[in-house]
Amino acid sequence: MRVLVTRPEPDASLQAEALRTRGHEPVIAPLLAIEFLSDAKLDLDGVQALIVTSRNALRALAAHPQRAEALKIPVLAVGDATAHGAQELGFREVTIGLGTGAALAGLINQELEPKEGPLLHLTGDVIAFDLGAALEAHGFSVRKTMLYRAAPADALPAEALAELNAGWLDGVILMSPRTARIFAALLAKNGTVTPGKGPICYCLSEAIAEEVAPLGFAVRVAATPREQDVLALLDGEAASSA
């Protein structure tokens, strides 16, 4: 299958390689560009745990002057991939969530006590789920530090747009609601894709699927919010059409 990869780099290239090993043909078209903010101050005083909901926050932390201090604190990761990134960076105490911000908030409510100290959420400039509000409703104090920005693309790459308009792409992988919104907006702005010629949208979650529903394309949603489950959808589609 020929598949559009919309993640920002370096995740786009990593996902493309995973697709190639499964026999698919990726077309890379990052819809976000990541900028790290190395001068962001981490208020770690009294923090009982860090919250990480993106591997990009960990990549920003890797070059941060307070990295060594931060690594001494337990970390709560939104899902498997983020947890793996935290372990690779050097965190020793990593709690793994079930893949969504809402699920992570529930896990924190079960596992931690507000009286043990504030939590620090390492974020980007856009937050898909307001963990702070969800946790503060249960008595937690949540600090936030923005470690990176994600700038949206203002156009699809020429190759990707041409293949979309010609109906040559079998699918597009969408891993966040924001990316899905950007994809839909760019098609509305620059594309001429009709629903009958559109690729299947392989989505990490129902929230992402809702963002592309107006396009009228076929949509598949992963069984759980993990990248491996999104790729499994592609494998299943390829096998059924063989």
C-alpha positions in Angstrom: 0.0 0.0 0.0 1.1 3.6 -0.8 0.7 5.6 2.4 1.0 9.3 3.3 3.0 9.9 6.6 2.0 13.1 8.3 4.0 13.1 11.5 6.7 15.7 12.2 10.4 14.7 11.9 12.1 12.6 13.2 8.9 10.6 13.8 8.0 10.7 10.1 11.1 9.0 9.0 10.9 6.4 11.8 7.3 5.6 10.8 8.2 5.5 7.2 10.9 2.9 7.9 8.4 0.8 9.9 6.1 0.9 6.9 8.8 -0.2 4.5 9.7 -3.2 6.7 6.0 -4.2 6.5 6.0 -4.0 2.7 4.3 -0.6 2.3 5.4 2.5 0.3 5.5 5.6 2.5 5.2 9.2 1.1 6.5 11.6 3.8 4.6 14.9 4.3 5.2 16.3 7.8 2.3 18.6 8.7 4.1 20.0 11.8 7.6 21.4 12.3 9.1 21.1 15.8 11.1 23.9 17.4 12.8 23.2 20.8 12.9 25.9 23.5 16.1 25.3 25.3 15.8 28.4 27.5 12.5 27.3 29.1 12.9 27.2 32.9 11.8 24.0 34.7 10.3 24.7 38.1 11.3 21.4 39.8 11.1 22.6 43.4 9.0 20.0 45.4 7.7 18.3 42.3 6.7 14.7 43.0 6.5 13.6 39.3 6.8 14.8 35.7 4.1 14.3 33.2 5.1 13.7 29.6 2.6 13.3 26.8 4.9 13.7 23.8 8.3 12.3 22.7 9.1 15.8 21.4 9.1 17.0 25.0 11.6 14.4 25.9 13.8 15.3 22.8 13.7 18.9 24.0 14.6 17.8 27.6 17.6 15.9 26.2 19.4 19.1 25.4 18.0 21.1 28.3 20.4 22.5 31.0 18.2 21.0 33.8 18.2 17.5 32.3 20.2 15.9 35.0 18.0 17.3 37.7 14.8 16.3 35.9 16.0 12.7 35.4 16.0 12.2 39.2 12.2 12.7 39.3 9.6 9.9 38.5 7.9 10.4 35.2 4.4 9.6 34.1 4.2 8.8 30.3 1.1 8.9 28.3 1.8 5.6 26.5 4.3 2.9 25.5 6.3 5.0 22.9 6.7 8.0 25.3 7.6 5.7 28.1 10.3 4.0 26.0 11.7 7.4 25.1 11.8 8.4 28.8 13.7 5.2 29.6 16.1 5.8 26.8 16.7 9.4 28.0 17.7 8.0 31.5 14.5 8.1 33.6 14.6 5.2 36.0 11.1 5.4 37.4 8.5 5.5 34.6 4.8 4.9 34.9 3.1 4.0 31.6 -0.4 5.2 30.7 -2.9 3.7 28.3 -2.2 6.1 25.4 -4.5 9.1 26.0 -4.4 12.1 28.2 -7.7 11.2 29.8 -6.5 7.7 30.7 -3.3 9.2 32.1 -5.3 11.6 34.3 -7.3 8.6 35.6 -4.1 6.7 36.4 -2.5 9.6 38.2 -5.7 10.0 40.3 -5.4 6.3 41.3 -1.6 6.2 41.9 -0.6 9.6 43.4 -1.7 11.8 46.2 -2.0 15.6 45.8 -0.4 16.2 49.2 2.9 14.6 48.0 3.6 17.7 45.9 2.9 19.4 42.6 3.2 17.8 39.2 5.1 19.3 36.3 3.7 18.8 32.8 6.3 19.1 30.0 4.3 20.3 27.0 4.3 21.8 23.6 2.5 25.0 22.6 -0.7 23.1 21.8 -2.2 20.7 24.3 -4.8 18.2 23.0 -6.2 17.3 26.4 -6.1 19.6 29.4 -4.5 17.4 32.0 -4.0 20.3 34.3 -7.8 21.0 34.6 -8.6 17.3 34.9 -6.1 16.8 37.8 -6.7 20.1 39.5 -10.4 19.0 39.8 -9.1 16.3 42.1 -6.9 18.5 44.2 -3.6 18.3 42.4 -1.4 21.3 41.7 -0.1 21.1 38.1 2.7 23.3 36.7 3.3 23.5 33.0 6.5 24.2 31.1 6.4 24.6 27.3 9.5 22.9 25.9 8.7 23.0 22.2 6.5 24.6 19.5 4.9 22.8 16.6 4.3 25.0 13.6 1.7 23.9 11.1 2.6 23.4 7.4 1.0 26.0 5.1 0.9 23.5 2.2 1.2 19.9 1.4 4.5 18.9 -0.4 4.0 19.0 -4.2 4.5 15.2 -4.6 2.0 14.4 -1.9 -0.6 16.8 -3.3 -0.2 15.4 -6.8 -0.6 11.8 -5.6 -3.6 12.7 -3.5 -5.3 14.5 -6.4 -4.5 11.6 -8.8 -5.9 9.1 -6.4 -2.6 7.2 -6.1 -2.4 7.1 -2.3 -4.1 4.2 -0.6 -4.0 5.6 2.9 -3.0 8.4 5.2 -1.8 7.9 8.8 -3.1 10.6 11.3 -1.7 10.5 14.8 -3.2 13.6 16.4 -6.4 15.7 16.2 -4.3 18.7 15.3 -2.5 16.9 12.4 -5.9 15.7 11.2 -7.3 19.3 11.2 -4.3 20.6 9.3 -4.6 17.8 6.7 -8.3 18.5 6.2 -7.7 22.3 6.0 -4.9 21.9 3.4 -7.0 19.6 1.3 -9.8 22.1 1.4 -7.3 24.9 0.4 -5.2 23.1 -2.2 -6.6 19.8 -3.1 -9.2 18.5 -5.5 -9.7 15.1 -4.0 -13.2 13.7 -4.2 -14.4 11.3 -1.5 -14.5 8.4 -4.0 -10.8 9.0 -4.9 -9.6 9.8 -1.4 -7.3 7.6 0.6 -8.4 5.7 3.7 -7.6 7.7 6.9 -5.9 5.5 9.4 -6.5 7.2 12.8 -5.0 6.7 16.2 -8.3 7.6 18.0 -11.9 8.4 17.5 -11.1 12.1 18.2 -8.8 12.1 15.2 -11.4 10.4 13.0 -13.9 13.1 13.9 -11.6 15.8 12.5 -11.5 14.2 9.0 -15.1 13.0 8.9 -16.1 16.1 6.8 -13.8 15.0 4.0 -16.1 12.0 3.3 -13.1 9.6 3.1 -13.2 6.1 4.5 -11.9 6.0 8.1 -10.3 3.3 10.2 -9.6 3.7 13.9 -7.0 1.7 15.8 -8.2 -0.7 18.5 -6.1 1.1 21.1 -4.2 4.4 20.8 -0.8 2.9 19.9 1.2 3.3 16.7 1.5 -0.5 16.3 -2.2 -0.8 16.2 -2.5 1.8 13.5 0.1 -0.1 11.4 -1.8 -3.3 12.1 -4.8 -1.7 10.4 -2.8 -1.1 7.3 -1.4 -4.7 7.3 -5.0 -6.0 7.6 -6.2 -3.9 4.7 -3.3 -4.9 2.5 -3.9 -8.6 3.3 -7.6 -8.4 2.5 -7.0 -6.7 -0.8 -4.2 -9.1 -1.9 
